[in-house]
Structure formats: structure tokens, C-alpha cells
Amino acid sequence: MNTLQHAWQRARRRRALTTLLLGLPWALAATVLALRLAGFDIACVAGTVSLLACAALATARARQLDPQWLQRQLDGSGASEDSPCCSSQSPSLPEDCTHACSWTSAS
């Protein structure tokens, strides 16, 4: 995997973890409420269902970060833009270019 794929996977994991951390207190609250109102058996069912719902929601939200999302993020950040002095139309490196360009001029 390259660096871009690692960053994309980290973003997906971060989104899933955030969703889980926000959903788990609600799952616990539903389980405790079911325990108080209906007993242990129903609380086990409520806890299982709410945990499965949290996991499904976290998976769905992480999958929203697809390749199109990544492309929008890169386009919006400007980090992937070339500098004007590095364009392929420039025949030689300008005097005021202070960074290394990724192309070489043809001789």
C-alpha cells in the first residue's frame, strides 16, 4: 500500500471509531433501561441489537469515504496542485522557482 491508501484507510478507521464511541453510550443506556424495565433476558436482546446497530452504522459511515470522497478532499485541499513553474509548458526552470520540480527539461 502506498501513502495515499494508508491515509485513506486511517480516515475510514477514524470515522468508524468515532461513530462507535458516540453510539456505545446509547447502546449501554438502552440495555440498562431494558434491564430495569423488562429484566435480564430482554436486556441481553436489547444490548445485542443495539451493539449490532452501532457496528452497522459505523461500517456504513466508514464506507462513505470512498475513492470519490478522497478525490474531492485532494481537489479541495490544493495539495496536489502543481506550481506554475513546474508546468509542462515551461521550457526551462525559471530563476525564481525555489522548489524542486518533478519534471526535467528536454534538451
C-alpha positions, -999 to +999 in steps of 0.1 A: +000+000+000+012+035-007+010+065+015-023+077-001-040+044+006-027+044+042-041+079+048-075+069+033-077+038+055-068+058+086-096+083+077-120+054+074-109+038+107-111+072+124-147+077+111-158+042+123-142+046+157-158+080+162-192+065+153-187+036+176-176+058+205-207+080+200-230+051+197-218+029+226-232+051+254-266+050+237-264+012+234-255+009+271-283+032+281-308+011+261-295-020+277-297-006+312-332+007+306-343-027+293-328-043+324-347-020+347-380-023+329-381-058+315-354-080+331-322-097+322-334-117+291-348-087+273-318-066+283-295-091+266-315-089+235-316-051+236-279-049+242-271-073+213-294-055+189-281-020+199-244-032+196-251-047+161-268-014+151-238+006+163-215-017+143-236-015+112-238+023+114-201+026+119-194+004+089-219+024+067-203+057+077-168+044+071-178+032+036-190+067+027-153+076+025-149+061-010-124+070-038-147+098-049-145+113-014-108+110-015-106+128-048-128+156-036-106+160-005-075+162-026-090+186-051-103+209-023-071+210-003-049+222-032-021+199-020-020+181-053-018+213-074+014+219-095+031+251-091+032+274-122+069+270-127+065+232-129+041+231-157+050+211-188+046+242-209+075+259-193+106+252-215+131+257-187+132+262-149+125+299-141+150+318-120+126+324-091+115+288-087+125+279-052+114+243-050+124+211-068+102+203-097+093+168-107+099+172-144+131+176-163+135+199-192+141+183-226+174+193-242 
